[in-house]
Amino acid sequence: MSKKEIAEKEKAFKNLQHPWKGKKVAYFGDSITDPNIKASKVKYWGFLQDWLGITPYVYGVSGRQWNDIPRQADQLQKEHGDDFDAILIFMGTNDYNNGVPVGEWYTETFDSVRVARHKPSEIVQRRHRHFCMDKNTLKGRINIAMSKLKQMYPTKQIVVMTPVHRALFASGDKNIQPDEMYENARGIFFDEYVKAIKETGNVWAVPVIDLNSL
């Protein structure tokens, strides 16, 4: 490649503009998102604000689990309506820490349905999936949250992020959380929760950023 071609490529790269530059983004989550937690001077959304000029609408609250997402969505709607561009959800580590069952994405029934394949239609019996809306399981909570968000904001970009790895956390005698190499009170390891959140991308057709591996 010639010096001229290299210079042209470098110029073109410098002129690229990130599609989220200057956008308004809502952030849902727990303590890692919560602006009132001072464990770090700048949160991840603060770095995105500096880098891309994003206007952050932050609703994360320390200790919250996936069942808090509908409340955070209601607060966003109350304060900003639909005057924003995207939602990032960074949640799940507290579901693990509190021993929430992982659960199932669907329940199934045998139902009648009309079908036609190159001949007159007929009524047949087939298995029929229904989203499991169990507020006491992780997958049920995700279904409840995503269903609400999709109905509230059908044109908005929604991105889900997996939890990062968990180390030992101890802030006193009444709050000691072993690292992720230990099962939780439900007898489930952390990676099962991460796996479920990654599956959200296929179940609900949303991008997933796998922070657990990246």
N, C-alpha and C positions, 0 to 999 in steps of 0.2 A: 504494500500500500504506500502510495506516495505521501510526501509531507503535506501536499495540498489536500489530498483526500482525508488525511488524519485531521487537519485543521478544520475542514468542513464538517466532519463528524463531531468534533469537539464543540463547534459552534452550534450545531443542531441540538446536541445534548443539553447545552447550557440554556437553550431557548425552550426546552420542554417545560411544561407546567403541570404539576401534579393535579389530578382531577378533583382533589379535595381542598385545594388551595383556597383559602378565604371562605370556606363553608361554615355552616352552623351545625354542630354535632352535639347530640345528647349522649351522656355517659351514664349507664346504669351499672350498679355493682355494690361492692361491700367496702371493707376498710382500705383496700388497695386503691379504690377510686375516691373514697370519702375525703373531701377537702379539709375536714376538721381533724383528721388524723395527721399528726406532725412527724411521723416516722421518717419521712423524706421531705426535703425542702421543695422539690418539684415533682409532682405526680406525672405519670405517663401522659396524661392529657395536657399537662403543662408543656411538655416537650413538643407535643404535636401543635400546640398553640404557637410556640416559638418558631417551629420549623415551617409550618404551613399557614400561619395566620388564621387558624381555626378559632371560631368563637365557641367556647365550651359551655354547655349547659349540663351541670354535674349534679346527679341525684343519688350517687352511691352513699350508703350508710353502713358504718362498721357493724359487723356481726350478722348482716342480713343474708338471707338465702334466696333461692330462686322464687319462692312464693311471694317475695316482696316486689318483683318486677311489675306486676299490674299496678301496685300503688305508685311506683316511680313513674310509670307511664301516665297515670292519671295526673300526677303533679306536673309533668311536662306539658300535657295538654292544657291544664289550667293556666300555666304561666306563659306558654308560647304558642298554643294552638297547633297549627301545622307549619309555622314559620321556622322551619329548620330543614336540614338536608339529610341527616343520617342518625342512626342510633347504634352505639356500641355497647354490648352487654358483656361484662367481665364478672362472672359469678360462678359459684359452685363449691368453693373450698369449704364454706361453712355448712353446706349440706352434708359433706363428708364428715366434718368435725362433729356434727350433731347426730350422726348415725341415721340419716334419712334413708329409707330403703330406695334402691335404684328403680325398681318397678319395671313396667312394660310400656311400650309406645302405644300399643293397640289392644283392644278387646275384639273378639270375633263372634259373629252370629252367622247362621245359615238363613239367607233371605232370598226371596223371589226377585228376579230381574228379567226384563225383556231384552232379548238379543236377536240379531239377524246376521247371518253370514251367507250371502249369495242365495238366500231363499227366504220365504215369509218368516216374519218374526215369531218367536215362541217364548214362553215363560219357563225359566229354568231356575234351579236352586244352586246358589253359589255361596262360598264363604265371603263374608263382607266385613271389612275392617272398620273399626270406629276408633277415633282418637281416645286414648285413656285420659280422663280428666280427674285423676286422683290427686288431690292436693297434698296427700301424705307421702307421695313418692317423688323422686327427682324427675323422672320422665313425665309423670303426670303434671308436675309443676311447670316443666318446660312447655308442654303442650298447652296448658292454660295460658301461660305468658305469651307464647308465639301466636296463638289463635287471637288473643286480644290485640296484640300489636299489628297483626296482618289486617284485622278489621278496622282498627283505628287509623292506620297509616298505610294503606295499600300501595302508595306510590313511593314510599320512602325506602332508602337503603338501610337494611338491618344487618349488622355484623355481630357474630358471636365469637367470644374468645374463651379458650380453655383456661382453667386455673394453672398457675405455675407450680413448680415442685414445692413441697412443704418440708421445712426443717423444723427442729424443735422450737416451740414457742413457749416462753414462760414469763408472765408479767406479775407473778405473785403466787402465793400458795393456793389461790382460788381460780387460777387460770393457767393451767399447764397442759399443753397440747403436744403429744409425742410426734416425732417425725413420721413421714409417710411410709416408712418401712414397717410400721405397726398397723394392724387392722384397726378399724374404729369400733365403737360400741356395738355396732350391728354385725360385726365380723366381716366387713367388706374392706378391701384395700382401696387406696386412693385412685389407682389407675382405672378402676371400674367407673368412677364418676367422670374422669377425664374422657374415657371412651364414650360414655353416654352423651356428653356435651359435644364431642366431635360428630356423633351420629345426627345431631340436630341439623347439620347442614343438608343431609339427604332427606330427612323427614320433613323439613320445613323450607327447603330450597333457599337457604341463606349461606353466605360465605362464612367459613370458620377459620379463625387465625389460631393455629395450634401453638400457643405459647409454652405448652408443656414440653414441646420438642425444639422449638425455635429459640 
